[in-house]
Amino acid sequence: MALFGSLSTVRAQLAASPAFDLAFDYVARCLTPGSPEAARIAAVPVGKTERIELGHEVFALEQAYEAKPPAEGKWEAHERFIDVQVVVSGRELMGVIEVSALRLTEDHRAERDLMFFAPAEGGSTLKVGAGGVAVFFPADGHMPSLADGAPSVVRKTVVKVPVASAARA
């Protein structure tokens, strides 16, 4: 099931692997004020996403958006990639539920490793502020990008770690 907390807490919970080490080293730089990564994320225009290749099939989606009302959220999941979602500035809510409790409505696995699901009751809600990290595995349906109160701008990076690369080397 999903992991969440500070970078140091989440990193301590996952077995070391070259792919996760690469991802977490990048995340640490993103969370360091004045770093090139933090500056790059701060410059992403609202509504845009920039893809950054990190190596070994690991990549990041640096983004800025206005968090949406929870009623507009959609459950999603991935099979080939683990999401390491990191709020760099702002705050949002993220829903999490076991994917086995969801009913598939849109299947984009072949082209985008993405599935969407029908609305469902249950699950849990994470409140994630600046510096917060949430890791979603293939068994985790998740609903990110939700406003925690009034809609506000969130700057975030989502690191995609291939499931096949996440195992301990």
C-alpha positions as CSV (number, residue, x, y, z in Angstrom):
1,M,0.0,0.0,0.0
2,A,1.0,3.6,-0.4
3,L,3.7,5.3,1.6
4,F,3.7,8.9,2.6
5,G,5.6,11.4,4.8
6,S,8.8,13.3,4.6
7,L,11.5,12.4,2.1
8,S,13.7,10.9,4.9
9,T,10.8,8.8,6.3
10,V,9.6,7.5,2.9
11,R,13.2,6.8,1.8
12,A,13.9,4.8,4.9
13,Q,10.8,2.6,4.3
14,L,11.8,1.4,0.8
15,A,14.5,-1.1,0.0
16,A,17.5,0.6,-1.7
17,S,17.7,0.2,-5.4
18,P,19.5,2.1,-8.1
19,A,16.1,3.4,-9.5
20,F,14.8,4.6,-6.1
21,D,18.2,6.1,-5.2
22,L,18.2,8.1,-8.5
23,A,14.6,9.2,-7.8
24,F,15.2,10.2,-4.2
25,D,18.4,12.0,-4.9
26,Y,16.5,14.1,-7.5
27,V,13.7,14.7,-5.0
28,A,16.2,15.9,-2.4
29,R,17.5,18.5,-5.0
30,C,13.9,19.6,-5.8
31,L,13.3,20.3,-2.1
32,T,16.5,22.3,-1.7
33,P,15.8,26.0,-2.0
34,G,18.0,27.6,-4.7
35,S,18.9,24.3,-6.4
36,P,18.5,24.2,-10.2
37,E,15.7,21.7,-9.9
38,A,13.8,23.8,-7.4
39,A,14.2,26.9,-9.7
40,R,13.1,24.9,-12.7
41,I,9.9,23.7,-11.0
42,A,9.2,27.3,-9.7
43,A,9.4,28.5,-13.4
44,V,6.9,25.9,-14.8
45,P,3.9,27.9,-16.1
46,V,0.6,27.1,-14.3
47,G,-1.2,24.4,-16.4
48,K,2.0,23.0,-17.9
49,T,4.1,19.8,-17.3
50,E,7.7,19.3,-18.2
51,R,9.2,15.9,-18.6
52,I,12.8,15.4,-17.2
53,E,14.8,12.3,-18.0
54,L,16.7,11.1,-15.0
55,G,18.3,7.9,-16.5
56,H,17.7,4.2,-16.2
57,E,14.1,4.6,-17.5
58,V,13.3,6.9,-14.5
59,F,11.8,10.2,-15.4
60,A,10.0,13.1,-13.7
61,L,7.0,15.2,-14.6
62,E,7.5,18.7,-13.2
63,Q,4.2,20.5,-13.1
64,A,2.3,23.5,-11.8
65,Y,-1.5,23.6,-11.6
66,E,-4.4,24.9,-9.7
67,A,-5.6,22.1,-7.4
68,K,-9.2,21.1,-8.3
69,P,-12.3,20.6,-6.1
70,P,-12.4,17.0,-4.8
71,A,-15.7,16.5,-6.7
72,E,-13.7,16.9,-10.0
73,G,-11.1,14.2,-9.0
74,K,-10.7,10.9,-10.8
75,W,-9.3,7.7,-9.5
76,E,-6.2,6.5,-11.4
77,A,-3.6,3.8,-11.3
78,H,-0.5,2.6,-13.2
79,E,0.9,-0.9,-13.8
80,R,4.4,-0.3,-15.2
81,F,5.5,2.7,-13.1
82,I,5.5,3.5,-9.4
83,D,4.6,7.2,-8.7
84,V,6.7,9.2,-6.3
85,Q,4.6,12.3,-5.9
86,V,6.3,15.3,-4.3
87,V,4.7,18.6,-3.4
88,V,7.4,21.3,-3.8
89,S,5.1,24.3,-2.9
90,G,1.5,24.6,-2.0
91,R,-0.7,21.8,-0.6
92,E,-3.2,19.3,-1.9
93,L,-5.3,16.4,-0.9
94,M,-4.6,12.9,-2.4
95,G,-7.0,10.1,-2.2
96,V,-5.8,6.5,-2.0
97,I,-7.7,3.2,-2.2
98,E,-6.9,-0.4,-3.2
99,V,-7.3,-0.7,-6.9
100,S,-9.2,-4.0,-6.4
101,A,-12.0,-1.9,-4.9
102,L,-12.4,0.2,-8.2
103,R,-14.2,-0.4,-11.5
104,L,-12.1,0.4,-14.6
105,T,-13.7,3.0,-16.9
106,E,-10.8,4.1,-19.2
107,D,-7.9,2.0,-20.1
108,H,-4.8,3.8,-21.5
109,R,-2.2,1.3,-20.4
110,A,-0.9,0.5,-23.8
111,E,0.0,4.1,-24.7
112,R,0.4,5.9,-21.3
113,D,0.4,3.3,-18.5
114,L,-2.7,5.0,-17.1
115,M,-6.1,3.7,-16.0
116,F,-9.1,5.7,-14.8
117,F,-11.8,4.3,-12.6
118,A,-15.5,5.0,-11.7
119,P,-16.2,7.1,-8.6
120,A,-16.0,5.0,-5.5
121,E,-16.6,5.4,-1.8
122,G,-13.9,4.6,0.8
123,G,-10.2,4.9,0.8
124,S,-8.2,7.5,2.7
125,T,-7.3,11.1,2.1
126,L,-3.7,12.3,2.5
127,K,-3.0,16.0,3.2
128,V,0.2,16.8,1.5
129,G,2.0,20.1,2.0
130,A,5.3,21.4,0.7
131,G,8.0,18.8,1.2
132,G,5.5,16.0,1.5
133,V,6.1,12.7,-0.5
134,A,3.6,10.1,-1.4
135,V,4.5,6.8,-3.2
136,F,1.8,5.0,-5.1
137,F,2.4,1.4,-6.2
138,P,0.4,-0.5,-8.9
139,A,-2.0,-1.8,-6.2
140,D,-2.8,1.8,-5.2
141,G,-5.7,3.6,-6.8
142,H,-5.0,7.3,-6.2
143,M,-6.7,10.7,-6.8
144,P,-4.1,13.5,-6.7
145,S,-4.3,17.2,-7.3
146,L,-7.3,18.0,-5.1
147,A,-7.7,21.3,-3.4
148,D,-7.4,21.4,0.4
149,G,-9.9,24.2,0.9
150,A,-9.9,27.0,-1.6
151,P,-8.2,26.1,-5.0
152,S,-4.6,27.2,-5.0
153,V,-1.5,26.7,-7.2
154,V,0.6,23.6,-6.5
155,R,4.1,23.0,-7.8
156,K,5.0,19.4,-7.8
157,T,7.1,16.7,-9.4
158,V,6.0,13.1,-10.0
159,V,8.9,10.7,-10.4
160,K,8.0,7.6,-12.4
161,V,10.1,4.6,-11.3
162,P,9.7,1.5,-13.4
163,V,8.3,-1.4,-11.4
164,A,10.9,-3.7,-13.0
165,S,13.7,-1.4,-11.8
166,A,12.5,-0.8,-8.3
167,A,13.7,-4.2,-6.9
168,R,16.8,-4.2,-4.8
169,A,19.9,-4.7,-7.0
